[in-house]
Amino acid sequence: MSDALIYVLFIAAGFAIGGAYSMWTVNKFASGVLLALAIIAAAGGVLRLI
């Protein structure tokens, strides 16, 4: 179960980074929010690995 959660966190971070990148020209605030969520998800995945 823990391995699946780590994979889901990293996949969610990847989707959020892609969304933030594609939204950068449209809405910089929403892009920043997605970037913050991606950083939180990636940090959560790294902390679950430790």
All heavy atoms as a GROMACS GRO file, in nm:
protein
  359
    1MET      N    1   0.082  -0.120   0.000
    1MET     CA    2   0.000   0.000   0.000
    1MET      C    3   0.086   0.126   0.000
    1MET      O    4   0.057   0.223  -0.067
    1MET     CB    5  -0.092  -0.004   0.122
    1MET     CG    6  -0.185   0.112   0.133
    1MET     SD    7  -0.300   0.112  -0.006
    1MET     CE    8  -0.385   0.262   0.024
    2SER      N    9   0.193   0.124   0.077
    2SER     CA   10   0.280   0.241   0.086
    2SER      C   11   0.348   0.268  -0.048
    2SER      O   12   0.366   0.385  -0.085
    2SER     CB   13   0.385   0.218   0.195
    2SER     OG   14   0.470   0.329   0.202
    3ASP      N   15   0.385   0.163  -0.119
    3ASP     CA   16   0.448   0.182  -0.250
    3ASP      C   17   0.351   0.247  -0.348
    3ASP      O   18   0.390   0.335  -0.425
    3ASP     CB   19   0.496   0.048  -0.306
    3ASP     CG   20   0.612  -0.009  -0.228
    3ASP    OD1   21   0.680   0.069  -0.159
    3ASP    OD2   22   0.634  -0.131  -0.238
    4ALA      N   23   0.227   0.206  -0.344
    4ALA     CA   24   0.127   0.264  -0.434
    4ALA      C   25   0.108   0.412  -0.403
    4ALA      O   26   0.092   0.493  -0.495
    4ALA     CB   27  -0.005   0.189  -0.421
    5LEU      N   28   0.110   0.449  -0.277
    5LEU     CA   29   0.094   0.589  -0.239
    5LEU      C   30   0.210   0.673  -0.290
    5LEU      O   31   0.191   0.785  -0.338
    5LEU     CB   32   0.081   0.602  -0.087
    5LEU     CG   33   0.065   0.744  -0.034
    5LEU    CD1   34  -0.063   0.807  -0.087
    5LEU    CD2   35   0.065   0.744   0.117
    6ILE      N   36   0.330   0.618  -0.284
    6ILE     CA   37   0.448   0.690  -0.334
    6ILE      C   38   0.435   0.711  -0.485
    6ILE      O   39   0.460   0.821  -0.535
    6ILE     CB   40   0.576   0.612  -0.299
    6ILE    CG1   41   0.598   0.615  -0.149
    6ILE    CG2   42   0.697   0.673  -0.370
    6ILE    CD1   43   0.707   0.521  -0.101
    7TYR      N   44   0.395   0.608  -0.558
    7TYR     CA   45   0.377   0.621  -0.702
    7TYR      C   46   0.270   0.726  -0.734
    7TYR      O   47   0.288   0.808  -0.825
    7TYR     CB   48   0.338   0.488  -0.766
    7TYR     CG   49   0.451   0.389  -0.773
    7TYR    CD1   50   0.434   0.258  -0.728
    7TYR    CD2   51   0.573   0.426  -0.826
    7TYR    CE1   52   0.538   0.167  -0.735
    7TYR    CE2   53   0.677   0.335  -0.834
    7TYR     CZ   54   0.659   0.206  -0.788
    7TYR     OH   55   0.761   0.116  -0.795
    8VAL      N   56   0.159   0.723  -0.662
    8VAL     CA   57   0.051   0.818  -0.686
    8VAL      C   58   0.097   0.961  -0.660
    8VAL      O   59   0.064   1.053  -0.735
    8VAL     CB   60  -0.073   0.783  -0.600
    8VAL    CG1   61  -0.174   0.895  -0.599
    8VAL    CG2   62  -0.137   0.655  -0.651
    9LEU      N   63   0.176   0.982  -0.554
    9LEU     CA   64   0.225   1.116  -0.524
    9LEU      C   65   0.316   1.168  -0.635
    9LEU      O   66   0.305   1.284  -0.677
    9LEU     CB   67   0.300   1.116  -0.390
    9LEU     CG   68   0.211   1.113  -0.266
    9LEU    CD1   69   0.296   1.092  -0.142
    9LEU    CD2   70   0.130   1.239  -0.254
   10PHE      N   71   0.406   1.084  -0.684
   10PHE     CA   72   0.496   1.128  -0.790
   10PHE      C   73   0.422   1.149  -0.923
   10PHE      O   74   0.453   1.240  -0.998
   10PHE     CB   75   0.612   1.031  -0.808
   10PHE     CG   76   0.718   1.048  -0.703
   10PHE    CD1   77   0.759   0.940  -0.626
   10PHE    CD2   78   0.778   1.170  -0.681
   10PHE    CE1   79   0.857   0.955  -0.530
   10PHE    CE2   80   0.876   1.186  -0.585
   10PHE     CZ   81   0.916   1.078  -0.509
   11ILE      N   82   0.324   1.065  -0.952
   11ILE     CA   83   0.245   1.083  -1.073
   11ILE      C   84   0.163   1.211  -1.065
   11ILE      O   85   0.155   1.288  -1.161
   11ILE     CB   86   0.156   0.960  -1.098
   11ILE    CG1   87   0.243   0.842  -1.141
   11ILE    CG2   88   0.049   0.989  -1.204
   11ILE    CD1   89   0.169   0.710  -1.147
   12ALA      N   90   0.104   1.238  -0.947
   12ALA     CA   91   0.028   1.362  -0.929
   12ALA      C   92   0.120   1.483  -0.943
   12ALA      O   93   0.080   1.585  -1.002
   12ALA     CB   94  -0.040   1.362  -0.793
   13ALA      N   95   0.241   1.474  -0.891
   13ALA     CA   96   0.335   1.584  -0.905
   13ALA      C   97   0.370   1.607  -1.052
   13ALA      O   98   0.378   1.722  -1.097
   13ALA     CB   99   0.462   1.556  -0.824
   14GLY      N  100   0.387   1.501  -1.127
   14GLY     CA  101   0.416   1.514  -1.270
   14GLY      C  102   0.303   1.578  -1.347
   14GLY      O  103   0.324   1.666  -1.430
   15PHE      N  104   0.180   1.537  -1.318
   15PHE     CA  105   0.064   1.598  -1.385
   15PHE      C  106   0.051   1.745  -1.348
   15PHE      O  107   0.018   1.829  -1.431
   15PHE     CB  108  -0.066   1.525  -1.350
   15PHE     CG  109  -0.086   1.399  -1.429
   15PHE    CD1  110  -0.121   1.281  -1.365
   15PHE    CD2  111  -0.075   1.398  -1.566
   15PHE    CE1  112  -0.142   1.165  -1.436
   15PHE    CE2  113  -0.096   1.283  -1.640
   15PHE     CZ  114  -0.129   1.166  -1.574
   16ALA      N  115   0.076   1.777  -1.220
   16ALA     CA  116   0.064   1.916  -1.177
   16ALA      C  117   0.171   2.003  -1.241
   16ALA      O  118   0.145   2.118  -1.279
   16ALA     CB  119   0.072   1.924  -1.025
   17ILE      N  120   0.293   1.950  -1.257
   17ILE     CA  121   0.399   2.026  -1.324
   17ILE      C  122   0.360   2.050  -1.471
   17ILE      O  123   0.378   2.160  -1.523
   17ILE     CB  124   0.534   1.951  -1.316
   17ILE    CG1  125   0.589   1.958  -1.174
   17ILE    CG2  126   0.635   2.006  -1.414
   17ILE    CD1  127   0.641   2.093  -1.135
   18GLY      N  128   0.309   1.949  -1.536
   18GLY     CA  129   0.266   1.964  -1.675
   18GLY      C  130   0.152   2.066  -1.688
   18GLY      O  131   0.152   2.148  -1.780
   19GLY      N  132   0.058   2.062  -1.597
   19GLY     CA  133  -0.051   2.157  -1.599
   19GLY      C  134  -0.003   2.299  -1.572
   19GLY      O  135  -0.050   2.395  -1.634
   20ALA      N  136   0.090   2.313  -1.478
   20ALA     CA  137   0.144   2.446  -1.447
   20ALA      C  138   0.220   2.501  -1.566
   20ALA      O  139   0.210   2.620  -1.598
   20ALA     CB  140   0.235   2.437  -1.325
   21TYR      N  141   0.294   2.417  -1.634
   21TYR     CA  142   0.370   2.462  -1.751
   21TYR      C  143   0.278   2.507  -1.864
   21TYR      O  144   0.300   2.610  -1.926
   21TYR     CB  145   0.464   2.351  -1.798
   21TYR     CG  146   0.546   2.389  -1.918
   21TYR    CD1  147   0.654   2.474  -1.904
   21TYR    CD2  148   0.515   2.341  -2.045
   21TYR    CE1  149   0.730   2.511  -2.014
   21TYR    CE2  150   0.590   2.377  -2.155
   21TYR     CZ  151   0.698   2.462  -2.139
   21TYR     OH  152   0.772   2.499  -2.248
   22SER      N  153   0.174   2.429  -1.889
   22SER     CA  154   0.084   2.463  -1.999
   22SER      C  155  -0.007   2.580  -1.965
   22SER      O  156  -0.054   2.650  -2.054
   22SER     CB  157   0.000   2.341  -2.039
   22SER     OG  158  -0.087   2.306  -1.935
   23MET      N  159  -0.032   2.604  -1.838
   23MET     CA  160  -0.120   2.713  -1.797
   23MET      C  161  -0.044   2.844  -1.776
   23MET      O  162  -0.106   2.948  -1.755
   23MET     CB  163  -0.192   2.674  -1.668
   23MET     CG  164  -0.307   2.764  -1.632
   23MET     SD  165  -0.390   2.711  -1.483
   23MET     CE  166  -0.478   2.571  -1.545
   24TRP      N  167   0.086   2.843  -1.785
   24TRP     CA  168   0.167   2.960  -1.756
   24TRP      C  169   0.128   3.081  -1.840
   24TRP      O  170   0.122   3.193  -1.790
   24TRP     CB  171   0.315   2.928  -1.775
   24TRP     CG  172   0.405   3.043  -1.746
   24TRP    CD1  173   0.471   3.120  -1.836
   24TRP    CD2  174   0.440   3.094  -1.617
   24TRP    NE1  175   0.544   3.216  -1.771
   24TRP    CE2  176   0.528   3.203  -1.637
   24TRP    CE3  177   0.405   3.058  -1.487
   24TRP    CZ2  178   0.580   3.275  -1.531
   24TRP    CZ3  179   0.458   3.131  -1.382
   24TRP    CH2  180   0.544   3.238  -1.405
   25THR      N  181   0.097   3.061  -1.969
   25THR     CA  182   0.064   3.174  -2.055
   25THR      C  183  -0.079   3.222  -2.033
   25THR      O  184  -0.110   3.338  -2.060
   25THR     CB  185   0.081   3.137  -2.203
   25THR    OG1  186  -0.003   3.026  -2.232
   25THR    CG2  187   0.225   3.101  -2.234
   26VAL      N  188  -0.167   3.136  -1.982
   26VAL     CA  189  -0.308   3.171  -1.966
   26VAL      C  190  -0.333   3.242  -1.833
   26VAL      O  191  -0.390   3.349  -1.829
   26VAL     CB  192  -0.397   3.044  -1.977
   26VAL    CG1  193  -0.542   3.078  -1.954
   26VAL    CG2  194  -0.376   2.977  -2.110
   27ASN      N  195  -0.289   3.181  -1.724
   27ASN     CA  196  -0.319   3.234  -1.591
   27ASN      C  197  -0.201   3.203  -1.500
   27ASN      O  198  -0.182   3.089  -1.459
   27ASN     CB  199  -0.449   3.169  -1.540
   27ASN     CG  200  -0.498   3.232  -1.414
   27ASN    OD1  201  -0.429   3.312  -1.351
   27ASN    ND2  202  -0.620   3.197  -1.374
   28LYS      N  203  -0.125   3.303  -1.466
   28LYS     CA  204  -0.004   3.282  -1.387
   28LYS      C  205  -0.037   3.245  -1.242
   28LYS      O  206   0.037   3.171  -1.179
   28LYS     CB  207   0.084   3.405  -1.393
   28LYS     CG  208   0.143   3.427  -1.531
   28LYS     CD  209   0.261   3.516  -1.526
   28LYS     CE  210   0.320   3.553  -1.658
   28LYS     NZ  211   0.298   3.472  -1.770
   29PHE      N  212  -0.148   3.295  -1.188
   29PHE     CA  213  -0.186   3.260  -1.051
   29PHE      C  214  -0.220   3.112  -1.039
   29PHE      O  215  -0.171   3.043  -0.949
   29PHE     CB  216  -0.304   3.345  -1.004
   29PHE     CG  217  -0.350   3.310  -0.866
   29PHE    CD1  218  -0.276   3.347  -0.755
   29PHE    CD2  219  -0.467   3.238  -0.847
   29PHE    CE1  220  -0.318   3.314  -0.628
   29PHE    CE2  221  -0.509   3.204  -0.721
   29PHE     CZ  222  -0.434   3.242  -0.610
   30ALA      N  223  -0.303   3.062  -1.129
   30ALA     CA  224  -0.340   2.921  -1.127
   30ALA      C  225  -0.218   2.834  -1.154
   30ALA      O  226  -0.205   2.725  -1.096
   30ALA     CB  227  -0.449   2.893  -1.230
   31SER      N  228  -0.129   2.882  -1.237
   31SER     CA  229  -0.006   2.808  -1.263
   31SER      C  230   0.078   2.799  -1.136
   31SER      O  231   0.137   2.695  -1.107
   31SER     CB  232   0.072   2.877  -1.375
   31SER     OG  233   0.194   2.810  -1.398
   32GLY      N  234   0.084   2.908  -1.062
   32GLY     CA  235   0.158   2.906  -0.935
   32GLY      C  236   0.096   2.812  -0.834
   32GLY      O  237   0.167   2.744  -0.759
   33VAL      N  238  -0.036   2.807  -0.830
   33VAL     CA  239  -0.105   2.715  -0.738
   33VAL      C  240  -0.073   2.570  -0.775
   33VAL      O  241  -0.043   2.488  -0.688
   33VAL     CB  242  -0.257   2.741  -0.739
   33VAL    CG1  243  -0.332   2.632  -0.666
   33VAL    CG2  244  -0.287   2.877  -0.679
   34LEU      N  245  -0.078   2.539  -0.904
   34LEU     CA  246  -0.045   2.403  -0.948
   34LEU      C  247   0.101   2.369  -0.918
   34LEU      O  248   0.133   2.257  -0.881
   34LEU     CB  249  -0.073   2.387  -1.097
   34LEU     CG  250  -0.217   2.359  -1.135
   34LEU    CD1  251  -0.231   2.357  -1.286
   34LEU    CD2  252  -0.264   2.229  -1.076
   35LEU      N  253   0.188   2.467  -0.935
   35LEU     CA  254   0.329   2.444  -0.905
   35LEU      C  255   0.349   2.417  -0.757
   35LEU      O  256   0.426   2.327  -0.719
   35LEU     CB  257   0.411   2.566  -0.948
   35LEU     CG  258   0.562   2.554  -0.932
   35LEU    CD1  259   0.616   2.442  -1.020
   35LEU    CD2  260   0.628   2.685  -0.968
   36ALA      N  261   0.278   2.490  -0.672
   36ALA     CA  262   0.287   2.467  -0.528
   36ALA      C  263   0.235   2.328  -0.492
   36ALA      O  264   0.296   2.256  -0.410
   36ALA     CB  265   0.209   2.574  -0.452
   37LEU      N  266   0.126   2.286  -0.554
   37LEU     CA  267   0.073   2.151  -0.529
   37LEU      C  268   0.171   2.044  -0.576
   37LEU      O  269   0.186   1.940  -0.512
   37LEU     CB  270  -0.062   2.134  -0.598
   37LEU     CG  271  -0.179   2.209  -0.536
   37LEU    CD1  272  -0.302   2.192  -0.623
   37LEU    CD2  273  -0.205   2.161  -0.395
   38ALA      N  274   0.238   2.069  -0.688
   38ALA     CA  275   0.336   1.973  -0.738
   38ALA      C  276   0.453   1.961  -0.642
   38ALA      O  277   0.501   1.850  -0.616
   38ALA     CB  278   0.386   2.016  -0.875
   39ILE      N  279   0.498   2.073  -0.588
   39ILE     CA  280   0.609   2.069  -0.493
   39ILE      C  281   0.570   1.995  -0.367
   39ILE      O  282   0.647   1.914  -0.314
   39ILE     CB  283   0.657   2.212  -0.463
   39ILE    CG1  284   0.723   2.272  -0.586
   39ILE    CG2  285   0.752   2.215  -0.343
   39ILE    CD1  286   0.754   2.419  -0.577
   40ILE      N  287   0.448   2.020  -0.318
   40ILE     CA  288   0.400   1.950  -0.199
   40ILE      C  289   0.388   1.800  -0.225
   40ILE      O  290   0.428   1.717  -0.141
   40ILE     CB  291   0.266   2.009  -0.153
   40ILE    CG1  292   0.288   2.150  -0.098
   40ILE    CG2  293   0.200   1.921  -0.047
   40ILE    CD1  294   0.161   2.226  -0.072
   41ALA      N  295   0.335   1.760  -0.341
   41ALA     CA  296   0.321   1.618  -0.373
   41ALA      C  297   0.457   1.551  -0.387
   41ALA      O  298   0.478   1.440  -0.339
   41ALA     CB  299   0.240   1.600  -0.500
   42ALA      N  300   0.552   1.619  -0.452
   42ALA     CA  301   0.686   1.562  -0.467
   42ALA      C  302   0.755   1.550  -0.332
   42ALA      O  303   0.820   1.448  -0.304
   42ALA     CB  304   0.768   1.648  -0.562
   43ALA      N  305   0.740   1.651  -0.249
   43ALA     CA  306   0.800   1.644  -0.114
   43ALA      C  307   0.737   1.532  -0.033
   43ALA      O  308   0.806   1.460   0.040
   43ALA     CB  309   0.783   1.777  -0.043
   44GLY      N  310   0.606   1.514  -0.047
   44GLY     CA  311   0.539   1.404   0.023
   44GLY      C  312   0.590   1.269  -0.024
   44GLY      O  313   0.610   1.177   0.055
   45GLY      N  314   0.612   1.255  -0.155
   45GLY     CA  315   0.666   1.130  -0.208
   45GLY      C  316   0.807   1.103  -0.158
   45GLY      O  317   0.841   0.989  -0.122
   46VAL      N  318   0.890   1.206  -0.153
   46VAL     CA  319   1.026   1.189  -0.104
   46VAL      C  320   1.024   1.154   0.044
   46VAL      O  321   1.100   1.066   0.088
   46VAL     CB  322   1.109   1.317  -0.131
   46VAL    CG1  323   1.241   1.313  -0.058
   46VAL    CG2  324   1.132   1.334  -0.281
   47LEU      N  325   0.940   1.220   0.121
   47LEU     CA  326   0.934   1.190   0.265
   47LEU      C  327   0.881   1.050   0.290
   47LEU      O  328   0.920   0.986   0.390
   47LEU     CB  329   0.847   1.294   0.336
   47LEU     CG  330   0.910   1.432   0.346
   47LEU    CD1  331   0.811   1.530   0.409
   47LEU    CD2  332   1.038   1.428   0.426
   48ARG      N  333   0.792   1.000   0.204
   48ARG     CA  334   0.745   0.862   0.220
   48ARG      C  335   0.856   0.762   0.188
   48ARG      O  336   0.855   0.650   0.240
   48ARG     CB  337   0.625   0.835   0.130
   48ARG     CG  338   0.498   0.912   0.162
   48ARG     CD  339   0.435   0.868   0.289
   48ARG     NE  340   0.387   0.731   0.277
   48ARG     CZ  341   0.324   0.668   0.375
   48ARG    NH1  342   0.301   0.727   0.487
   48ARG    NH2  343   0.283   0.544   0.358
   49LEU      N  344   0.948   0.801   0.101
   49LEU     CA  345   1.060   0.711   0.068
   49LEU      C  346   1.158   0.699   0.183
   49LEU      O  347   1.222   0.596   0.200
   49LEU     CB  348   1.134   0.762  -0.056
   49LEU     CG  349   1.068   0.734  -0.190
   49LEU    CD1  350   1.144   0.803  -0.301
   49LEU    CD2  351   1.062   0.585  -0.216
   50ILE      N  352   1.172   0.806   0.259
   50ILE     CA  353   1.272   0.808   0.368
   50ILE      C  354   1.224   0.729   0.485
   50ILE      O  355   1.120   0.711   0.523
   50ILE     CB  356   1.304   0.953   0.409
   50ILE    CG1  357   1.370   1.023   0.295
   50ILE    CG2  358   1.388   0.956   0.532
   50ILE    CD1  359   1.399   1.171   0.318
   0.00000   0.00000   0.00000
